[in-house]
Amino acid sequence: MPLPARFLARLRRLPLRLRRRLGGGTEGLHPSTFKGAGLTFVENRPYVPGDDPRFINWPLTARTGEPVLKRFEASRDLMLWLVVDPSPSMFLGDPVSPLRWALELCGAAFATLQATGDRLGLIVPGDGLTPPLRIAPRRGRVHGLRLLETLAGRGPAIPTPAAWREALGHWGEHGRGHRLWLFSNGAGLGGLAPLLKPLATRHRVVWFQPLEPPGRGSAEWPDPGFAPAVARQAWDMAEDPVQKLDAWLRAGGA
């Protein structure tokens, strides 16, 4: 069911609410695993046999009498995929549904990437009646708002293991170090664990789980059986998710 216009208006204002970096900026602030002549100087360290002699710091070597190497880190853009479980129970809740909670977090993610110039994509599985939704990662405010409004207008579906496989496609088979944030109360995650296990060895996968406040007797869904490499953040829906995400990012959660 579509969300009210006032909520979409709030999503449009989110970039003004949150200007934190998602694990760093673009140039030199997303350290990669590739070392060499990157954009950012990191440190001087003792030369080790086998190091590339092109990076010896000759003036410092002359002063100390010992070979010293300059170390750099290459930088790269960040790519964040938002993956949303469209199960019917995600649309239910008073006063906040799990889907609306997830939309707030997706909006906050858009705000952080809008500030850093990184790329944001979206994956939502379908079912026999609804095709999967996949929006390739791109930069920019127009792209981010279109992504959020498309998600807000998405209806419920009952994802099966085959539906998850179709939605994920070949994501994660190439490259390394992307981020995948999964938003689900746990209802529609059956069959997803085997698909995420190999991906979590190459990329950073986090499951954001909305929890009903204590005493409300929320439904108990089967444990999806995710591998330990899939991190889990279970947050109370009564708390502001944007503030929770901000604190998590400050603590290095990304």
FENZINOR-V488217 format. One record per residue. N is the residue number from 1. PSI is psi in radians with two decimals (NA if undefined). BURIAL is I if it has 16 or more other ideal C-beta (glycine too) atoms within 10 Angstrom, else O. D_LAST is the distance of its C-alpha to the last C-alpha in Angstrom with 2 decimals. Layout:
n=N psi=PSI burial=BURIAL d_last=D_LAST
n=N psi=PSI burial=BURIAL d_last=D_LAST
This chain:
n=1 psi=2.35 burial=O d_last=30.49
n=2 psi=2.54 burial=O d_last=29.53
n=3 psi=2.72 burial=I d_last=27.94
n=4 psi=2.71 burial=O d_last=30.10
n=5 psi=-0.58 burial=O d_last=30.30
n=6 psi=-0.52 burial=O d_last=29.30
n=7 psi=-0.70 burial=O d_last=25.89
n=8 psi=-0.64 burial=I d_last=25.45
n=9 psi=-0.64 burial=O d_last=26.58
n=10 psi=-0.67 burial=O d_last=23.88
n=11 psi=-0.67 burial=I d_last=21.25
n=12 psi=-0.46 burial=O d_last=22.95
n=13 psi=-0.16 burial=O d_last=22.57
n=14 psi=-0.67 burial=I d_last=18.84
n=15 psi=-0.39 burial=I d_last=18.13
n=16 psi=-0.27 burial=O d_last=20.41
n=17 psi=-0.54 burial=O d_last=18.63
n=18 psi=2.06 burial=I d_last=15.12
n=19 psi=0.65 burial=O d_last=14.73
n=20 psi=2.73 burial=I d_last=11.51
n=21 psi=2.48 burial=I d_last=9.56
n=22 psi=1.45 burial=I d_last=6.28
n=23 psi=0.31 burial=I d_last=5.67
n=24 psi=3.08 burial=O d_last=9.45
n=25 psi=-2.57 burial=I d_last=12.38
n=26 psi=-1.08 burial=I d_last=14.38
n=27 psi=1.85 burial=O d_last=17.21
n=28 psi=0.05 burial=I d_last=16.31
n=29 psi=-0.01 burial=I d_last=12.84
n=30 psi=1.48 burial=I d_last=10.99
n=31 psi=2.33 burial=I d_last=12.70
n=32 psi=3.06 burial=O d_last=14.04
n=33 psi=-0.05 burial=O d_last=16.06
n=34 psi=2.10 burial=O d_last=19.18
n=35 psi=2.60 burial=O d_last=21.17
n=36 psi=-2.60 burial=O d_last=24.11
n=37 psi=1.26 burial=O d_last=25.39
n=38 psi=-2.81 burial=I d_last=22.23
n=39 psi=-0.28 burial=O d_last=21.85
n=40 psi=2.15 burial=O d_last=20.59
n=41 psi=2.32 burial=O d_last=22.80
n=42 psi=-0.93 burial=O d_last=21.08
n=43 psi=2.91 burial=O d_last=24.06
n=44 psi=2.41 burial=O d_last=27.58
n=45 psi=2.82 burial=O d_last=28.21
n=46 psi=2.50 burial=O d_last=31.36
n=47 psi=2.38 burial=I d_last=32.46
n=48 psi=2.32 burial=O d_last=32.30
n=49 psi=2.28 burial=O d_last=34.82
n=50 psi=-0.32 burial=O d_last=33.29
n=51 psi=2.69 burial=O d_last=31.13
n=52 psi=2.04 burial=O d_last=31.88
n=53 psi=-0.24 burial=O d_last=34.69
n=54 psi=-0.35 burial=O d_last=33.84
n=55 psi=0.27 burial=O d_last=31.10
n=56 psi=2.35 burial=O d_last=33.44
n=57 psi=1.63 burial=I d_last=33.64
n=58 psi=-0.73 burial=O d_last=37.43
n=59 psi=-0.75 burial=O d_last=38.22
n=60 psi=-0.61 burial=O d_last=36.22
n=61 psi=-0.71 burial=O d_last=37.71
n=62 psi=-0.64 burial=O d_last=41.15
n=63 psi=-0.68 burial=O d_last=40.66
n=64 psi=-0.39 burial=O d_last=39.36
n=65 psi=0.01 burial=O d_last=41.47
n=66 psi=2.46 burial=O d_last=38.57
n=67 psi=2.30 burial=I d_last=36.50
n=68 psi=2.40 burial=I d_last=33.10
n=69 psi=2.42 burial=I d_last=30.37
n=70 psi=2.26 burial=I d_last=28.00
n=71 psi=2.34 burial=I d_last=24.47
n=72 psi=2.79 burial=I d_last=22.25
n=73 psi=2.31 burial=I d_last=18.85
n=74 psi=2.64 burial=I d_last=18.71
n=75 psi=2.77 burial=I d_last=16.17
n=76 psi=2.82 burial=I d_last=15.13
n=77 psi=2.69 burial=O d_last=13.84
n=78 psi=2.50 burial=I d_last=10.64
n=79 psi=2.08 burial=I d_last=11.67
n=80 psi=2.17 burial=I d_last=10.10
n=81 psi=2.24 burial=I d_last=12.51
n=82 psi=2.16 burial=I d_last=13.17
n=83 psi=2.08 burial=I d_last=15.45
n=84 psi=2.26 burial=I d_last=17.74
n=85 psi=2.09 burial=I d_last=20.39
n=86 psi=0.36 burial=I d_last=23.64
n=87 psi=2.58 burial=I d_last=25.71
n=88 psi=-0.62 burial=O d_last=28.44
n=89 psi=-0.32 burial=I d_last=27.21
n=90 psi=-0.31 burial=I d_last=24.04
n=91 psi=-0.02 burial=I d_last=26.55
n=92 psi=2.54 burial=O d_last=28.32
n=93 psi=2.65 burial=I d_last=27.84
n=94 psi=2.13 burial=O d_last=29.40
n=95 psi=-0.15 burial=O d_last=28.50
n=96 psi=2.26 burial=O d_last=25.01
n=97 psi=2.75 burial=I d_last=24.43
n=98 psi=-0.59 burial=I d_last=21.29
n=99 psi=-0.72 burial=I d_last=21.26
n=100 psi=-0.68 burial=I d_last=21.51
n=101 psi=-0.78 burial=I d_last=18.68
n=102 psi=-0.65 burial=I d_last=16.54
n=103 psi=-0.66 burial=I d_last=17.92
n=104 psi=-0.78 burial=I d_last=16.88
n=105 psi=-0.68 burial=I d_last=13.18
n=106 psi=-0.69 burial=I d_last=13.80
n=107 psi=-0.69 burial=I d_last=15.61
n=108 psi=-0.67 burial=I d_last=12.99
n=109 psi=-0.74 burial=I d_last=10.57
n=110 psi=-0.70 burial=I d_last=13.75
n=111 psi=-0.73 burial=I d_last=14.35
n=112 psi=-0.73 burial=I d_last=11.28
n=113 psi=-0.50 burial=I d_last=12.03
n=114 psi=-0.64 burial=I d_last=15.67
n=115 psi=-0.49 burial=O d_last=15.26
n=116 psi=-0.17 burial=I d_last=13.71
n=117 psi=0.38 burial=O d_last=15.86
n=118 psi=-3.12 burial=I d_last=13.48
n=119 psi=2.50 burial=I d_last=14.43
n=120 psi=2.32 burial=I d_last=14.06
n=121 psi=2.98 burial=I d_last=15.97
n=122 psi=2.40 burial=I d_last=17.27
n=123 psi=2.22 burial=I d_last=18.85
n=124 psi=2.11 burial=I d_last=21.18
n=125 psi=2.78 burial=I d_last=23.71
n=126 psi=-2.71 burial=I d_last=27.35
n=127 psi=-2.79 burial=I d_last=30.44
n=128 psi=-0.38 burial=O d_last=34.12
n=129 psi=-0.39 burial=O d_last=34.63
n=130 psi=2.19 burial=I d_last=31.41
n=131 psi=2.73 burial=O d_last=29.97
n=132 psi=2.72 burial=I d_last=26.24
n=133 psi=2.24 burial=I d_last=24.25
n=134 psi=2.03 burial=I d_last=22.23
n=135 psi=2.06 burial=I d_last=21.29
n=136 psi=2.56 burial=O d_last=20.23
n=137 psi=2.32 burial=I d_last=17.31
n=138 psi=2.95 burial=O d_last=18.77
n=139 psi=2.92 burial=I d_last=18.32
n=140 psi=2.68 burial=O d_last=20.20
n=141 psi=-0.75 burial=O d_last=21.06
n=142 psi=-0.78 burial=O d_last=23.78
n=143 psi=-0.79 burial=I d_last=21.70
n=144 psi=-0.75 burial=I d_last=18.96
n=145 psi=-0.67 burial=I d_last=21.72
n=146 psi=-0.71 burial=O d_last=23.58
n=147 psi=-0.82 burial=I d_last=20.67
n=148 psi=-0.72 burial=I d_last=20.26
n=149 psi=-0.59 burial=I d_last=24.03
n=150 psi=-0.75 burial=O d_last=24.49
n=151 psi=-0.71 burial=I d_last=22.19
n=152 psi=-0.51 burial=I d_last=24.05
n=153 psi=0.05 burial=O d_last=27.31
n=154 psi=2.43 burial=I d_last=26.48
n=155 psi=3.03 burial=O d_last=28.70
n=156 psi=2.69 burial=I d_last=28.32
n=157 psi=2.85 burial=I d_last=28.65
n=158 psi=1.65 burial=I d_last=28.91
n=159 psi=2.37 burial=I d_last=26.75
n=160 psi=2.96 burial=I d_last=28.34
n=161 psi=-0.68 burial=O d_last=27.05
n=162 psi=-0.64 burial=O d_last=28.83
n=163 psi=-0.70 burial=I d_last=27.19
n=164 psi=-0.72 burial=I d_last=23.67
n=165 psi=-0.73 burial=I d_last=24.89
n=166 psi=-0.70 burial=O d_last=26.34
n=167 psi=-0.76 burial=I d_last=23.30
n=168 psi=-0.56 burial=I d_last=20.90
n=169 psi=-2.30 burial=O d_last=23.68
n=170 psi=0.36 burial=O d_last=22.88
n=171 psi=2.39 burial=I d_last=19.18
n=172 psi=-0.15 burial=I d_last=17.48
n=173 psi=-0.36 burial=O d_last=20.83
n=174 psi=2.67 burial=O d_last=20.50
n=175 psi=-3.12 burial=O d_last=17.93
n=176 psi=2.62 burial=O d_last=14.87
n=177 psi=0.21 burial=O d_last=11.17
n=178 psi=2.96 burial=I d_last=10.60
n=179 psi=2.41 burial=I d_last=8.07
n=180 psi=2.06 burial=I d_last=10.12
n=181 psi=2.06 burial=I d_last=9.70
n=182 psi=2.24 burial=I d_last=13.02
n=183 psi=2.01 burial=I d_last=14.84
n=184 psi=2.53 burial=I d_last=17.96
n=185 psi=-0.02 burial=I d_last=20.22
n=186 psi=-0.12 burial=I d_last=21.19
n=187 psi=-0.69 burial=I d_last=24.43
n=188 psi=0.50 burial=I d_last=24.05
n=189 psi=0.09 burial=I d_last=22.03
n=190 psi=2.24 burial=I d_last=25.19
n=191 psi=-0.02 burial=I d_last=25.28
n=192 psi=-0.50 burial=I d_last=21.64
n=193 psi=-0.82 burial=I d_last=20.81
n=194 psi=-0.48 burial=O d_last=22.90
n=195 psi=-0.60 burial=I d_last=21.29
n=196 psi=-0.42 burial=I d_last=17.67
n=197 psi=-0.88 burial=I d_last=18.71
n=198 psi=-0.52 burial=O d_last=19.39
n=199 psi=-0.64 burial=I d_last=16.43
n=200 psi=-0.25 burial=I d_last=13.98
n=201 psi=-0.29 burial=O d_last=15.73
n=202 psi=-0.37 burial=O d_last=14.85
n=203 psi=2.90 burial=I d_last=11.49
n=204 psi=1.95 burial=I d_last=8.19
n=205 psi=2.21 burial=I d_last=9.60
n=206 psi=2.29 burial=I d_last=8.76
n=207 psi=2.03 burial=I d_last=11.90
n=208 psi=2.01 burial=I d_last=12.12
n=209 psi=2.07 burial=I d_last=15.71
n=210 psi=2.32 burial=I d_last=17.90
n=211 psi=2.37 burial=I d_last=20.52
n=212 psi=2.55 burial=I d_last=23.90
n=213 psi=2.62 burial=O d_last=25.02
n=214 psi=2.43 burial=O d_last=27.21
n=215 psi=-0.13 burial=O d_last=30.72
n=216 psi=-0.16 burial=O d_last=30.22
n=217 psi=0.93 burial=O d_last=30.63
n=218 psi=2.78 burial=I d_last=27.93
n=219 psi=2.58 burial=O d_last=28.50
n=220 psi=2.03 burial=O d_last=27.51
n=221 psi=2.66 burial=I d_last=26.10
n=222 psi=2.52 burial=O d_last=26.35
n=223 psi=2.22 burial=O d_last=23.54
n=224 psi=-0.25 burial=I d_last=22.05
n=225 psi=0.65 burial=O d_last=22.01
n=226 psi=2.64 burial=I d_last=18.60
n=227 psi=2.71 burial=O d_last=18.15
n=228 psi=-0.42 burial=O d_last=16.35
n=229 psi=-0.30 burial=O d_last=13.74
n=230 psi=1.92 burial=I d_last=12.59
n=231 psi=2.71 burial=O d_last=10.44
n=232 psi=2.28 burial=O d_last=11.94
n=233 psi=1.86 burial=O d_last=11.46
n=234 psi=1.92 burial=O d_last=15.08
n=235 psi=2.47 burial=I d_last=15.72
n=236 psi=2.22 burial=O d_last=19.22
n=237 psi=-0.26 burial=I d_last=20.14
n=238 psi=-0.29 burial=O d_last=22.43
n=239 psi=2.64 burial=O d_last=19.65
n=240 psi=1.99 burial=O d_last=18.26
n=241 psi=-0.48 burial=I d_last=15.06
n=242 psi=-0.73 burial=I d_last=14.15
n=243 psi=-0.66 burial=O d_last=14.57
n=244 psi=-0.76 burial=I d_last=12.62
n=245 psi=-0.70 burial=I d_last=9.52
n=246 psi=-0.82 burial=I d_last=10.34
n=247 psi=-0.67 burial=O d_last=10.78
n=248 psi=-0.73 burial=O d_last=7.61
n=249 psi=-0.70 burial=I d_last=5.72
n=250 psi=-0.58 burial=O d_last=8.78
n=251 psi=0.06 burial=O d_last=8.52
n=252 psi=0.37 burial=O d_last=5.59
n=253 psi=-0.44 burial=O d_last=3.80
n=254 psi=NA burial=I d_last=0.00
